[in-house]
Amino acid sequence: MTDLLALTDFTPAGLSALFALTHKLKGTAPVGPLFPGDELRPRLDVFSSKPLKGKTLALLFEKPSLRTRVSFEVGVYQLGGHSVVLTDQEVGLGNREKARDVARVLSRFCDGIVARLFDHAELEELAEYASIPVINALTDKSHPCQVLADAFT
């Protein structure tokens, strides 16, 4: 599987493999806080495995977000990667820039796209024209990353 647009993109075996990988990555986390109060906030160095080392992910946010943006930015960093945050003001998806053009441009410079959009059809168009994985960080149709996080916990 290259894209994650909806939960239906997973087979049962694929979902089991994802959760096994998640358990493995979380198992590499150091135990215990470094400083008083650390247990209240995420650690930025928790993973010894860096599967995103040398990778850049575009975080495309048409919808503003606090938790989704922070969790993806911190997660990409913890896994060794770098993120480029693009808001609706910079991109103007569907107005200034067509989804297919955004997909093609980001595919040239990035290794993946995480998109939080209003219109699910625009997400599907991004995925159709991107040559890199596209992850749905929320659309008007679904929020698969939230469901997966809830199911994992």
ABEGO torsion letter per residue (X at the ends): XABBABAAABBAAAAAAAAAAAAAAAAABBBEBABBGAAABBBAAABABBAABGBBBBBBBABBBAAAAAAAAAAAAAAGBBBBBBBAAAAGBGAABBAAAAAAAAAAABABBBBBBABAAAAAAAAAABABBBBBAEBAABBAAAAAAAAAX
